[in-house]
Amino acid sequence: MLALNRDSGVRRLLEREAVAHGVRLDIRFEVSRVSTLTEMASSNDYLSVLTELSRPKALQKHMRAIPLLGEAFTYPVGIITSTKRALSAPTATFLNTLRNHVARTSGEEA
């Protein structure tokens, strides 16, 4: 997983929710700029969580944004990842677990 540094609100929210639910985040790279994060996500088998406001207006052709809906979020949040290749099994499992947890805790469908 790629992540913004701990100064970002979405990172603090993600860590708080992970601790509250016994989830260990495996953050491989920590960056301070959204542009660095999106470039790395578009070229590797990583995913990241961003606010809708942080997401680039025009995602690169080989990127996708997956919205996360839930009451824990006070602003739109989503996952960005590359479309160049399929996610690895652990990455796909994490994505599904995160989406299902958010949906379950907010009463939404994943």
Secondary structure, DSSP 8 states (H G I E B T S, - for coil): -EEE-TTSHHHHHHHHHHHHTT------EEES-HHHHHHHHHHSS-EEEEETTTS-SS--TTEEEEEE--TT-SS-EEEEEESSS---HHHHHHHHHHHHHHHHHHT---
